[in-house]
Amino acid sequence: MGRRATCYDNAVSESFFATYKKELIHTRPWNNLTDVRQQTFLWIEGYYNRRRRHSTLGYLTPLEYELGYRELTDLAA
């Protein structure tokens, strides 16, 4: 944890929740909490963690980053 009133403490989580709200929550009306929970799980595990490119990972998907694509692209350059 950083010092009090440091803006960088929550930057990653605030970015995640802003993306979550923009790409999932505010896209349609929800009937009940069960639907929200189920779709949240599918969005995080199926899209956000596997297919969405992240700027902090050099615009690779988390799966590509874990498999070492970063090293392969660095070698090709």
Summary of the structure (lengths in Angstrom):
residues: 77
radius of gyration: 16.1
end to end distance: 36.8
largest distance: 49.7
contacts: 151
relative contact order: 0.07
helix: 62%
strand: 3%
